[in-house]
Amino acid sequence: MVDLSDVRFVKRIVVGSSNPNQMESEGQIEEARALLNRCLGDSPRGHLMATEKSFTILQIGEHQVVLQWICYHVGFMRRPAWLVD
């Protein structure tokens, strides 16, 4: 467990579609997964601080569509140089 007093930078990474009017493509979701893996694996190594999970059920005609996403909060002791917003 990381001491939260050492955390100086938090990166929020959303994996999935959080907006029904602007659906994420599979490529965008894969980019978010790759960023999460890099944040947790590369130097400086980030630590998972929290997660948010959400879903929405949409009715489109006769079909129900489940829109779900998960948000990861990754904390760092300093902002990584390779992390560009």
N, C-alpha and C positions, 0 to 999 in steps of 0.2 A: 504494500500500500504506500502510495506517495503522500508525503506531508503537504497539505494544501497551502501552507504558508510559503512553500517553495515555488508554487505555480505563479508565473507572471504573464502567461499568454494562453488563451483558450481558443481553439479552433472548433467551430461548429460544422459538422459534415452531415448533410441530409442524403440518405440513400433511399430512393423511391420517389414517387410522385406525390407531392403535397398540395398541388393545385389542379383541380379537375379541368380547368380551362386551358392549362398549359402542361400537358402530359410529358413526362421525361421519356426519352428514347432509351432503348437498351444500351446504346453506346454511352449516353450520359450517366446512366446508373452504374455502368462498369467503370467509368472514370472516377466516380465518387468512391466506389469500392477500392480502386487502386490507390486513391489519395489516402483513404483510411488505413490501408495496409502500410503505406509509406510512413504515415504519421506514427504508427505503432511499431515500426520495424527499423527505420533509418535513424541516423544520428542527427540532431539530438532526439532521443527516443521520447515520444509522448506517452502519457498514461491516460487510460479511459477513466473519466471522472463521472459521467452520467450518460444515460440514454433516455430518449423520449420515443414512445411508440404511439402511433395513431393509425386509425383507419376510418374510412367513410364508405358507406354503401350508397351507390347511385342507382337510380332507376332510369334506364335508357330504353324507351319503348317497352317491350315485354321482358327485357333482360335486366338482371341485377349485376352491377359491376362493383367489385371491391377495390377501392383505392387505398393503398397502405404505404406507409413510409416509416423509417426509423431515423432518428437524429442522434449522432454521437458527439459528445463533448470531450475533446482530447486536450489535456493540459500539458504545457511545456514549461520548463524552467526559464527558457528564453525563446523568442521567436526564431524558428528555423530559417536560415538564409535561403533555402530552396523553396520555401512556402511563399507563393505569389498569389495575391488576391485578384 
